[in-house]
Amino acid sequence: MSDKVLLDKQSANAGFSLRFSSHNVALGVLVAFSALSTLIALSQQFPILAGYGGPLSSGISKLPSPLISGIGFYVDNSFQFATGGWLIVGGAVYWRGHVKSTWRRKGFERDVFKLFLQMGGSRTRLAMLESLDFPKDRLQLAKELDCDWNVADRNIRVLLDHRLVCEKKAYGNVKFYELSPSGRDLLELMKRFREVQ
């Protein structure tokens, strides 16, 4: 394997992990915010838990005046912030589980889920599936999607490996591809998720 191909694969994997982890980082920040809000709300309700005799707002008066109003507002409304934060975290976790279970019910494996929702090139693969309303060869797909022939070739191979497209007919070295029944199911599922979002 050449160094260029290896480097391309490594950078593609780095882009995948960066893209995927950004959702996890956002969820982690929200969990931390909700946990902090919960601790502040509990210390407001039960001052003994805070380790000192009074509510948090009594310590705020020592801060510079511009910060007092913002922090005071946060402390006074920490119960609402905590409740809202935990509701959003719960909703996000539920939505992730719902999406994955819907994919499994339709018969798609985790690889297909990652291929269309998490990995780089997913838009190209989805556009390719949408453009296969009648049989087309790789060159026609590349022209229609305004991409390089090699990109169309690589994505067709990936779609063939996952049985989302099938070869319809061949004339010499030119092969025509069309959607398989699984590919049609996947398009229907993707349209449903687009409508919900």
TIMARLUM-581911 format. One record per residue: residue in one letter; x, y negated, z of N, C-alpha, C in turn. Coordinates in nm, 2 decimals. Each point is the difference from the previous one (the first is absolute). Layout:
BEGIN
{site 'A'; {X; Y; Z}; {X; Y; Z}; {X; Y; Z}}
...
//
This chain:
BEGIN
{site 'M'; {0.09; 0.12; 0.00}; {-0.09; -0.12; 0.00}; {0.09; -0.12; 0.00}}
{site 'S'; {-0.03; -0.10; -0.09}; {0.09; -0.12; -0.01}; {-0.02; -0.09; 0.12}}
{site 'D'; {0.10; -0.09; 0.02}; {-0.01; -0.09; 0.11}; {-0.12; -0.10; -0.01}}
{site 'K'; {-0.03; -0.04; -0.13}; {-0.11; -0.09; -0.02}; {-0.13; 0.06; 0.04}}
{site 'V'; {-0.02; 0.12; -0.04}; {-0.13; 0.07; 0.03}; {-0.01; 0.02; 0.15}}
{site 'L'; {0.11; 0.04; 0.06}; {0.00; 0.02; 0.15}; {-0.03; -0.14; 0.07}}
{site 'L'; {0.06; -0.11; -0.05}; {-0.02; -0.13; 0.06}; {-0.15; -0.04; -0.02}}
{site 'D'; {-0.06; 0.03; -0.12}; {-0.13; -0.04; -0.03}; {-0.10; 0.08; 0.09}}
{site 'K'; {0.03; 0.12; 0.03}; {-0.08; 0.08; 0.09}; {0.00; -0.05; 0.14}}
{site 'Q'; {0.13; -0.03; 0.05}; {0.01; -0.06; 0.13}; {-0.07; -0.13; 0.02}}
{site 'S'; {0.01; -0.09; -0.10}; {-0.07; -0.13; 0.01}; {-0.15; 0.02; -0.01}}
{site 'A'; {-0.05; 0.10; -0.08}; {-0.14; 0.02; 0.00}; {-0.05; 0.05; 0.13}}
{site 'N'; {0.08; 0.09; 0.06}; {-0.04; 0.05; 0.14}; {0.00; -0.11; 0.10}}
{site 'A'; {0.10; -0.09; -0.01}; {0.01; -0.11; 0.10}; {-0.12; -0.09; -0.02}}
{site 'G'; {-0.04; -0.02; -0.12}; {-0.12; -0.09; -0.03}; {-0.13; 0.07; 0.06}}
{site 'F'; {-0.01; 0.13; -0.02}; {-0.11; 0.08; 0.05}; {-0.01; -0.01; 0.15}}
{site 'S'; {0.11; 0.02; 0.07}; {0.00; 0.00; 0.15}; {-0.03; -0.14; 0.05}}
{site 'L'; {0.06; -0.10; -0.07}; {-0.03; -0.14; 0.04}; {-0.15; -0.04; -0.02}}
{site 'R'; {-0.05; 0.04; -0.11}; {-0.14; -0.03; -0.02}; {-0.09; 0.07; 0.09}}
{site 'F'; {0.03; 0.13; 0.03}; {-0.09; 0.08; 0.09}; {0.02; -0.05; 0.14}}
{site 'S'; {0.12; -0.03; 0.04}; {0.02; -0.04; 0.14}; {-0.06; -0.14; 0.04}}
{site 'S'; {-0.02; -0.08; -0.10}; {-0.05; -0.14; 0.03}; {-0.14; 0.02; 0.06}}
{site 'H'; {-0.08; 0.10; -0.04}; {-0.13; 0.02; 0.06}; {0.02; 0.04; 0.15}}
{site 'N'; {0.10; 0.09; 0.02}; {0.02; 0.05; 0.13}; {0.05; -0.11; 0.09}}
{site 'V'; {0.09; -0.09; -0.05}; {0.05; -0.11; 0.08}; {-0.11; -0.10; 0.04}}
{site 'A'; {-0.09; -0.03; -0.10}; {-0.11; -0.08; 0.03}; {-0.09; 0.06; 0.11}}
{site 'L'; {-0.03; 0.13; -0.01}; {-0.08; 0.06; 0.10}; {0.07; 0.01; 0.14}}
{site 'G'; {0.14; 0.02; -0.01}; {0.07; -0.01; 0.13}; {0.00; -0.13; 0.07}}
{site 'V'; {0.01; -0.11; -0.08}; {-0.01; -0.14; 0.05}; {-0.13; -0.02; 0.06}}
{site 'L'; {-0.11; 0.05; -0.06}; {-0.13; -0.02; 0.05}; {-0.02; 0.08; 0.13}}
{site 'V'; {0.06; 0.12; 0.01}; {-0.01; 0.08; 0.12}; {0.07; -0.07; 0.11}}
{site 'A'; {0.12; -0.06; -0.02}; {0.07; -0.07; 0.10}; {-0.07; -0.13; 0.05}}
{site 'F'; {-0.06; -0.07; -0.10}; {-0.08; -0.12; 0.04}; {-0.12; 0.04; 0.08}}
{site 'S'; {-0.07; 0.11; -0.03}; {-0.11; 0.05; 0.07}; {0.04; 0.04; 0.14}}
{site 'A'; {0.11; 0.07; 0.01}; {0.05; 0.05; 0.13}; {0.03; -0.12; 0.09}}
{site 'L'; {0.07; -0.10; -0.05}; {0.04; -0.12; 0.07}; {-0.13; -0.07; 0.05}}
{site 'S'; {-0.10; -0.01; -0.09}; {-0.12; -0.07; 0.03}; {-0.08; 0.08; 0.11}}
{site 'T'; {0.01; 0.13; 0.00}; {-0.06; 0.08; 0.10}; {0.06; -0.02; 0.13}}
{site 'L'; {0.14; 0.00; 0.01}; {0.07; -0.02; 0.12}; {-0.03; -0.14; 0.06}}
{site 'I'; {-0.01; -0.10; -0.08}; {-0.03; -0.13; 0.05}; {-0.15; -0.01; 0.05}}
{site 'A'; {-0.09; 0.07; -0.07}; {-0.14; 0.00; 0.04}; {-0.01; 0.07; 0.13}}
{site 'L'; {0.07; 0.11; 0.02}; {-0.01; 0.08; 0.13}; {0.06; -0.09; 0.11}}
{site 'S'; {0.11; -0.07; -0.03}; {0.06; -0.08; 0.11}; {-0.09; -0.11; 0.04}}
{site 'Q'; {-0.08; -0.05; -0.10}; {-0.09; -0.11; 0.04}; {-0.12; 0.06; 0.09}}
{site 'Q'; {-0.04; 0.12; -0.03}; {-0.11; 0.06; 0.07}; {0.05; 0.05; 0.14}}
{site 'F'; {0.12; 0.06; 0.00}; {0.06; 0.06; 0.12}; {0.13; -0.06; 0.02}}
{site 'P'; {0.01; -0.11; 0.07}; {0.13; -0.07; 0.02}; {0.10; 0.09; 0.07}}
{site 'I'; {-0.04; 0.10; 0.08}; {0.10; 0.08; 0.07}; {0.08; 0.08; -0.10}}
{site 'L'; {-0.06; 0.04; -0.12}; {0.08; 0.07; -0.10}; {0.11; -0.08; -0.06}}
{site 'A'; {-0.01; -0.13; 0.01}; {0.10; -0.09; -0.06}; {0.12; -0.01; 0.09}}
{site 'G'; {-0.01; 0.03; 0.13}; {0.11; 0.00; 0.09}; {0.01; -0.14; 0.07}}
{site 'Y'; {-0.09; -0.08; -0.02}; {0.00; -0.13; 0.07}; {-0.14; -0.04; 0.04}}
{site 'G'; {-0.02; -0.10; 0.08}; {-0.12; -0.03; 0.06}; {-0.11; -0.07; -0.09}}
{site 'G'; {0.04; -0.06; -0.11}; {-0.10; -0.08; -0.08}; {-0.01; 0.04; -0.14}}
{site 'P'; {-0.10; -0.05; -0.07}; {-0.01; 0.02; -0.15}; {0.12; -0.05; -0.08}}
{site 'L'; {0.01; 0.04; -0.12}; {0.11; -0.04; -0.08}; {0.00; -0.15; -0.03}}
{site 'S'; {-0.12; -0.05; -0.01}; {-0.01; -0.14; -0.04}; {0.06; -0.10; 0.10}}
{site 'S'; {0.02; 0.05; 0.12}; {0.07; -0.09; 0.10}; {0.15; -0.02; -0.03}}
{site 'G'; {0.06; 0.10; -0.07}; {0.14; -0.02; -0.04}; {0.02; -0.08; -0.13}}
{site 'I'; {-0.11; -0.02; -0.07}; {0.01; -0.07; -0.13}; {0.03; -0.15; 0.02}}
{site 'S'; {-0.04; -0.06; 0.12}; {0.02; -0.14; 0.02}; {0.15; -0.04; 0.00}}
{site 'K'; {0.09; 0.09; 0.01}; {0.14; -0.03; 0.00}; {0.06; -0.02; -0.14}}
{site 'L'; {-0.08; 0.04; -0.11}; {0.05; -0.01; -0.13}; {-0.03; -0.14; -0.06}}
{site 'P'; {0.08; -0.03; -0.11}; {-0.03; -0.13; -0.07}; {-0.14; -0.01; -0.05}}
{site 'S'; {-0.05; -0.12; 0.00}; {-0.15; -0.02; -0.02}; {-0.05; 0.05; -0.14}}
{site 'P'; {0.08; -0.01; -0.11}; {-0.06; 0.06; -0.12}; {-0.03; 0.15; 0.00}}
{site 'L'; {0.08; 0.07; 0.08}; {-0.01; 0.14; 0.01}; {-0.12; 0.04; 0.10}}
{site 'I'; {-0.03; -0.09; 0.09}; {-0.09; 0.04; 0.10}; {-0.14; 0.03; -0.06}}
{site 'S'; {-0.05; -0.08; -0.09}; {-0.13; 0.02; -0.06}; {-0.01; 0.13; -0.08}}
{site 'G'; {0.10; 0.03; -0.08}; {0.00; 0.12; -0.08}; {0.01; 0.13; 0.09}}
{site 'I'; {0.09; 0.00; 0.09}; {0.02; 0.11; 0.09}; {-0.12; 0.02; 0.10}}
{site 'G'; {-0.04; -0.12; 0.05}; {-0.12; 0.01; 0.08}; {-0.12; 0.05; -0.07}}
{site 'F'; {-0.02; -0.03; -0.12}; {-0.11; 0.05; -0.08}; {0.01; 0.15; -0.01}}
{site 'Y'; {0.13; 0.05; -0.04}; {0.02; 0.14; -0.01}; {-0.02; 0.08; 0.13}}
{site 'V'; {0.05; -0.06; 0.11}; {-0.02; 0.07; 0.13}; {-0.15; 0.00; 0.04}}
{site 'D'; {-0.07; -0.11; -0.02}; {-0.14; -0.01; 0.04}; {-0.08; 0.10; -0.08}}
{site 'N'; {0.04; 0.02; -0.13}; {-0.09; 0.09; -0.09}; {0.07; 0.13; -0.03}}
{site 'S'; {0.09; 0.04; 0.09}; {0.08; 0.13; -0.03}; {-0.09; 0.12; 0.00}}
{site 'F'; {-0.11; 0.00; 0.07}; {-0.09; 0.12; 0.00}; {-0.07; 0.01; -0.14}}
{site 'Q'; {-0.04; -0.11; -0.06}; {-0.05; 0.00; -0.14}; {0.10; 0.04; -0.10}}
{site 'F'; {0.12; -0.06; 0.02}; {0.11; 0.04; -0.10}; {0.03; 0.15; 0.01}}
{site 'A'; {0.01; 0.06; 0.12}; {0.03; 0.14; 0.02}; {-0.11; 0.08; -0.06}}
{site 'T'; {-0.13; -0.03; 0.03}; {-0.11; 0.07; -0.06}; {0.00; 0.00; -0.15}}
{site 'G'; {0.02; -0.12; -0.06}; {0.00; -0.01; -0.14}; {0.12; 0.08; -0.06}}
{site 'G'; {0.12; -0.01; 0.06}; {0.11; 0.07; -0.05}; {-0.01; 0.15; 0.00}}
{site 'W'; {-0.06; 0.05; 0.11}; {-0.01; 0.15; 0.01}; {-0.11; 0.05; -0.10}}
{site 'L'; {-0.10; -0.09; -0.02}; {-0.11; 0.04; -0.10}; {0.07; 0.01; -0.14}}
{site 'I'; {0.08; -0.10; -0.03}; {0.07; 0.01; -0.13}; {0.09; 0.12; -0.02}}
{site 'V'; {0.08; 0.02; 0.11}; {0.09; 0.12; 0.00}; {-0.08; 0.13; -0.02}}
{site 'G'; {-0.11; 0.01; 0.07}; {-0.09; 0.12; -0.01}; {-0.06; 0.01; -0.14}}
{site 'G'; {-0.04; -0.11; -0.06}; {-0.06; 0.00; -0.13}; {0.11; 0.04; -0.10}}
{site 'A'; {0.12; -0.05; 0.01}; {0.11; 0.04; -0.09}; {0.03; 0.15; 0.00}}
{site 'V'; {0.01; 0.05; 0.12}; {0.03; 0.14; 0.02}; {-0.11; 0.09; -0.06}}
{site 'Y'; {-0.13; -0.04; 0.03}; {-0.11; 0.07; -0.05}; {0.00; -0.01; -0.16}}
{site 'W'; {0.02; -0.11; -0.05}; {0.00; -0.02; -0.15}; {0.11; 0.09; -0.06}}
{site 'R'; {0.12; 0.01; 0.06}; {0.10; 0.08; -0.06}; {-0.04; 0.15; 0.00}}
{site 'G'; {-0.06; 0.04; 0.11}; {-0.04; 0.14; 0.01}; {-0.12; 0.03; -0.10}}
{site 'H'; {-0.09; -0.10; -0.01}; {-0.11; 0.02; -0.10}; {0.05; 0.01; -0.14}}
{site 'V'; {0.09; -0.08; -0.04}; {0.06; 0.00; -0.14}; {0.06; 0.13; -0.02}}
{site 'K'; {0.09; 0.05; 0.09}; {0.07; 0.12; -0.02}; {-0.10; 0.12; 0.00}}
{site 'S'; {-0.10; 0.00; 0.09}; {-0.09; 0.12; 0.00}; {-0.09; 0.00; -0.13}}
{site 'T'; {-0.03; -0.12; -0.05}; {-0.08; 0.00; -0.13}; {0.08; 0.06; -0.11}}
{site 'W'; {0.13; -0.03; 0.00}; {0.09; 0.05; -0.11}; {0.01; 0.15; 0.02}}
{site 'R'; {0.01; 0.05; 0.12}; {0.01; 0.15; 0.02}; {-0.13; 0.07; -0.04}}
{site 'R'; {-0.11; -0.06; 0.04}; {-0.13; 0.05; -0.04}; {-0.02; 0.02; -0.15}}
{site 'K'; {0.06; -0.10; -0.07}; {-0.01; 0.00; -0.15}; {0.10; 0.10; -0.06}}
{site 'G'; {0.08; 0.06; 0.08}; {0.10; 0.10; -0.05}; {0.13; -0.05; -0.03}}
{site 'F'; {0.03; -0.13; 0.03}; {0.13; -0.05; -0.03}; {0.10; 0.01; 0.12}}
{site 'E'; {0.12; 0.04; -0.04}; {0.10; 0.02; 0.11}; {0.06; -0.13; 0.04}}
{site 'R'; {0.09; 0.00; 0.10}; {0.07; -0.11; 0.05}; {0.09; -0.07; -0.11}}
{site 'D'; {0.06; 0.09; -0.08}; {0.08; -0.05; -0.11}; {-0.07; -0.10; -0.09}}
{site 'V'; {-0.12; 0.04; -0.04}; {-0.08; -0.09; -0.09}; {-0.04; -0.13; 0.08}}
{site 'F'; {-0.03; 0.01; 0.12}; {-0.03; -0.11; 0.08}; {0.12; -0.10; 0.00}}
{site 'K'; {0.12; 0.05; 0.03}; {0.11; -0.08; 0.00}; {0.03; -0.06; -0.14}}
{site 'L'; {-0.02; 0.08; -0.10}; {0.03; -0.03; -0.14}; {-0.08; -0.12; -0.04}}
{site 'F'; {-0.13; -0.02; 0.04}; {-0.08; -0.10; -0.04}; {-0.03; -0.12; 0.10}}
{site 'L'; {0.04; 0.02; 0.12}; {-0.02; -0.10; 0.10}; {0.12; -0.05; 0.07}}
{site 'Q'; {0.11; 0.07; -0.01}; {0.12; -0.04; 0.08}; {0.12; -0.02; -0.08}}
{site 'M'; {0.02; 0.07; -0.11}; {0.13; 0.00; -0.07}; {0.00; -0.11; -0.11}}
{site 'G'; {0.12; -0.04; -0.03}; {0.02; -0.09; -0.11}; {-0.05; 0.06; -0.13}}
{site 'G'; {-0.05; -0.08; -0.09}; {-0.05; 0.05; -0.13}; {-0.15; 0.05; 0.00}}
{site 'S'; {-0.06; -0.01; 0.12}; {-0.14; 0.05; 0.01}; {-0.09; -0.08; -0.09}}
{site 'R'; {0.02; -0.13; -0.02}; {-0.09; -0.08; -0.08}; {0.01; 0.05; -0.15}}
{site 'T'; {0.13; 0.03; -0.04}; {0.02; 0.05; -0.14}; {-0.07; 0.13; -0.02}}
{site 'R'; {0.01; 0.09; 0.10}; {-0.06; 0.13; -0.01}; {-0.16; -0.01; -0.01}}
{site 'L'; {-0.05; -0.09; 0.09}; {-0.14; -0.02; 0.00}; {-0.05; -0.06; -0.13}}
{site 'A'; {0.07; -0.10; -0.05}; {-0.03; -0.06; -0.13}; {0.01; 0.10; -0.11}}
{site 'M'; {0.09; 0.09; 0.01}; {0.02; 0.11; -0.10}; {-0.12; 0.09; 0.00}}
{site 'L'; {-0.05; 0.04; 0.12}; {-0.12; 0.08; 0.01}; {-0.12; -0.07; -0.06}}
{site 'E'; {-0.01; -0.13; 0.03}; {-0.12; -0.07; -0.05}; {0.00; -0.02; -0.15}}
{site 'S'; {0.12; 0.00; -0.06}; {0.01; -0.02; -0.14}; {-0.02; 0.13; -0.08}}
{site 'L'; {0.00; 0.11; 0.07}; {-0.02; 0.13; -0.07}; {-0.15; 0.03; -0.02}}
{site 'D'; {-0.08; -0.09; -0.05}; {-0.14; 0.03; -0.02}; {-0.01; 0.09; -0.12}}
{site 'F'; {0.09; 0.00; -0.09}; {0.01; 0.10; -0.11}; {0.15; 0.04; -0.02}}
{site 'P'; {0.03; 0.11; -0.06}; {0.14; 0.05; -0.01}; {0.09; -0.10; -0.06}}
{site 'K'; {0.12; -0.02; 0.06}; {0.10; -0.09; -0.05}; {0.14; 0.06; 0.02}}
{site 'D'; {0.10; -0.04; -0.08}; {0.13; 0.05; 0.02}; {0.08; -0.10; 0.09}}
{site 'R'; {0.12; 0.03; 0.03}; {0.08; -0.08; 0.09}; {0.03; -0.14; -0.06}}
{site 'L'; {0.03; -0.01; -0.13}; {0.03; -0.13; -0.06}; {-0.13; -0.09; 0.01}}
{site 'Q'; {-0.12; 0.06; -0.03}; {-0.12; -0.08; 0.01}; {-0.02; -0.05; 0.14}}
{site 'L'; {0.02; 0.08; 0.10}; {-0.01; -0.04; 0.14}; {0.10; -0.11; 0.03}}
{site 'A'; {0.12; 0.01; -0.04}; {0.11; -0.10; 0.02}; {-0.04; -0.13; -0.06}}
{site 'K'; {-0.05; 0.00; -0.12}; {-0.05; -0.13; -0.06}; {-0.12; -0.06; 0.07}}
{site 'E'; {-0.09; 0.09; 0.03}; {-0.13; -0.05; 0.07}; {0.03; -0.06; 0.13}}
{site 'L'; {0.09; 0.06; 0.08}; {0.04; -0.04; 0.13}; {0.11; -0.10; 0.00}}
{site 'D'; {0.06; -0.03; -0.12}; {0.10; -0.10; -0.01}; {0.12; 0.04; 0.09}}
{site 'C'; {0.04; 0.12; -0.01}; {0.12; 0.05; 0.07}; {0.09; 0.08; -0.09}}
{site 'D'; {0.12; 0.03; 0.05}; {0.10; 0.07; -0.07}; {-0.05; 0.14; -0.03}}
{site 'W'; {0.04; 0.06; -0.11}; {-0.04; 0.14; -0.03}; {0.05; 0.10; 0.11}}
{site 'N'; {0.12; -0.03; 0.06}; {0.05; 0.09; 0.10}; {-0.09; 0.00; 0.13}}
{site 'V'; {-0.05; -0.12; 0.03}; {-0.09; -0.01; 0.11}; {-0.13; 0.08; -0.02}}
{site 'A'; {-0.05; -0.01; -0.12}; {-0.12; 0.08; -0.04}; {0.03; 0.15; 0.01}}
{site 'D'; {0.12; 0.04; -0.05}; {0.04; 0.14; -0.01}; {0.01; 0.05; 0.15}}
{site 'R'; {0.07; -0.07; 0.08}; {0.02; 0.04; 0.14}; {-0.14; 0.02; 0.08}}
{site 'N'; {-0.08; -0.10; -0.02}; {-0.13; 0.00; 0.07}; {-0.09; 0.11; -0.05}}
{site 'I'; {0.00; 0.02; -0.13}; {-0.08; 0.12; -0.06}; {0.05; 0.13; 0.06}}
{site 'R'; {0.13; 0.01; 0.01}; {0.05; 0.13; 0.06}; {-0.05; 0.02; 0.15}}
{site 'V'; {0.00; -0.12; 0.07}; {-0.05; 0.01; 0.14}; {-0.14; 0.04; 0.00}}
{site 'L'; {-0.08; -0.07; -0.08}; {-0.15; 0.03; -0.01}; {-0.02; 0.15; -0.04}}
{site 'L'; {0.08; 0.05; -0.09}; {-0.01; 0.14; -0.05}; {0.03; 0.09; 0.12}}
{site 'D'; {0.10; -0.03; 0.07}; {0.04; 0.08; 0.12}; {-0.11; 0.02; 0.10}}
{site 'H'; {-0.07; -0.11; 0.02}; {-0.11; 0.00; 0.10}; {-0.14; 0.03; -0.07}}
{site 'R'; {0.01; 0.05; -0.12}; {-0.12; 0.04; -0.07}; {-0.11; -0.10; -0.01}}
{site 'L'; {0.04; -0.13; -0.02}; {-0.10; -0.11; -0.01}; {-0.02; -0.03; -0.15}}
{site 'V'; {0.09; 0.04; -0.09}; {-0.02; -0.01; -0.14}; {0.03; 0.14; -0.06}}
{site 'C'; {-0.04; 0.02; -0.12}; {0.04; 0.13; -0.07}; {0.03; -0.03; -0.14}}
{site 'E'; {0.07; 0.09; -0.07}; {0.03; -0.02; -0.14}; {-0.12; 0.04; -0.08}}
{site 'K'; {-0.04; -0.09; -0.08}; {-0.12; 0.03; -0.09}; {0.04; 0.08; -0.12}}
{site 'K'; {0.09; -0.06; -0.08}; {0.05; 0.06; -0.12}; {0.14; -0.05; -0.03}}
{site 'A'; {0.06; 0.06; -0.09}; {0.14; -0.04; -0.04}; {0.01; 0.01; -0.15}}
{site 'Y'; {0.07; -0.10; -0.06}; {0.03; 0.00; -0.14}; {0.16; -0.01; -0.01}}
{site 'G'; {0.06; 0.11; -0.02}; {0.15; 0.00; 0.01}; {0.05; -0.03; 0.14}}
{site 'N'; {0.08; -0.10; 0.01}; {0.05; -0.04; 0.13}; {-0.09; -0.10; 0.07}}
{site 'V'; {-0.11; -0.05; -0.06}; {-0.09; -0.10; 0.06}; {-0.11; 0.08; 0.07}}
{site 'K'; {-0.01; -0.03; 0.13}; {-0.10; 0.07; 0.08}; {-0.10; -0.11; 0.05}}
{site 'F'; {-0.13; 0.04; -0.01}; {-0.10; -0.09; 0.05}; {-0.06; 0.05; 0.13}}
{site 'Y'; {-0.03; -0.10; 0.09}; {-0.04; 0.03; 0.13}; {-0.14; -0.06; 0.03}}
{site 'E'; {-0.07; 0.07; 0.09}; {-0.13; -0.05; 0.04}; {-0.02; 0.03; 0.15}}
{site 'L'; {-0.10; -0.07; 0.06}; {-0.02; 0.03; 0.14}; {-0.05; 0.14; 0.02}}
{site 'S'; {0.04; 0.06; 0.11}; {-0.05; 0.12; 0.05}; {-0.12; -0.02; 0.09}}
{site 'P'; {-0.07; 0.10; 0.03}; {-0.11; -0.02; 0.10}; {0.05; -0.06; 0.13}}
{site 'S'; {0.11; 0.04; 0.05}; {0.06; -0.06; 0.12}; {0.03; -0.14; -0.02}}
{site 'G'; {0.05; -0.04; -0.11}; {0.03; -0.14; -0.03}; {-0.12; -0.09; 0.00}}
{site 'R'; {-0.11; 0.06; -0.06}; {-0.13; -0.08; 0.01}; {-0.05; -0.01; 0.14}}
{site 'D'; {0.01; 0.10; 0.08}; {-0.03; -0.01; 0.14}; {0.08; -0.10; 0.08}}
{site 'L'; {0.13; -0.01; -0.04}; {0.09; -0.10; 0.07}; {-0.04; -0.14; -0.04}}
{site 'L'; {-0.03; -0.02; -0.13}; {-0.05; -0.13; -0.04}; {-0.13; -0.04; 0.07}}
{site 'E'; {-0.09; 0.09; 0.01}; {-0.12; -0.03; 0.07}; {0.02; -0.04; 0.15}}
{site 'L'; {0.09; 0.08; 0.06}; {0.04; -0.03; 0.14}; {0.07; -0.14; 0.01}}
{site 'M'; {0.08; -0.03; -0.09}; {0.07; -0.13; 0.01}; {-0.09; -0.11; -0.02}}
{site 'K'; {-0.10; 0.01; -0.09}; {-0.10; -0.10; -0.02}; {-0.09; -0.02; 0.12}}
{site 'R'; {-0.03; 0.11; 0.07}; {-0.07; -0.01; 0.12}; {0.07; -0.08; 0.11}}
{site 'F'; {0.13; 0.03; 0.01}; {0.08; -0.07; 0.10}; {0.02; -0.15; -0.03}}
{site 'R'; {0.01; -0.03; -0.13}; {0.01; -0.14; -0.04}; {-0.13; -0.08; 0.03}}
{site 'E'; {-0.12; 0.07; -0.02}; {-0.12; -0.07; 0.04}; {-0.01; -0.03; 0.15}}
{site 'V'; {0.05; 0.10; 0.08}; {-0.01; -0.02; 0.14}; {0.09; -0.12; 0.05}}
{site 'Q'; {0.12; -0.01; -0.06}; {0.09; -0.10; 0.04}; {-0.04; -0.13; -0.06}}
//
